[in-house]
Amino acid sequence: IFDYNGFEQICINYVNEKLQQFFNQHMFTLEQEEYVKEGLDWANVDFGMDLQKCIDMFEKPMAFLAIFEEESLFPKATDSTFCEKLHSNMLGKWPNFAKPNPRPDPDAHFAIIHYAATVSYNLTGWLEKNKDPLNDTIVEMIKNGSNSLMIQCFA
C-alpha cells in the first residue's frame, strides 16, 4: 500500500480484483466441481474469496464507476461534489466502501476494502483526468485510417 493512492492505483486495484476473482473461480471453484463430477471423495472447501461484491461496487448502475462517469460529464462538478456523491450513494450501502484511514494519507477521501487490503484513495484531480479529450486531429486520422475496427469505434 502506497502513501498516496490516486486514480491510476484504483484502476490497477480494480483490475486486480477482477483477475483474482477469475483465478479463484477457475482454480478453486471449477476444480472442486470437476472433482465431484469425477466421483472423487471430496468435501467442497469455501475459500472465502468471493470478490463479486467488490467488483459489483465498481460496475453496477449508480455504483462507483457510474457515479464517476456522471460527475465527469457534469460541467460544475468538483472534487468535493464527487466525494459527497460517493459518500451519500455508497457509504453504508456497499460493504466494500468505507471511510478513509488518515494514515498514510491524511487527505484521502474514501477507502475500498479489497481482497488484499483496505486502501484509502485521494480523488484530487480525477474528474479532470477523466475529461481529457482526444485531439480532434487524431480522431480524424483514426476515422480515415485503414483499421476497420478503429473506424467503427470512432464513427
Disulfide bonds with the S-S distance in Angstrom:
none
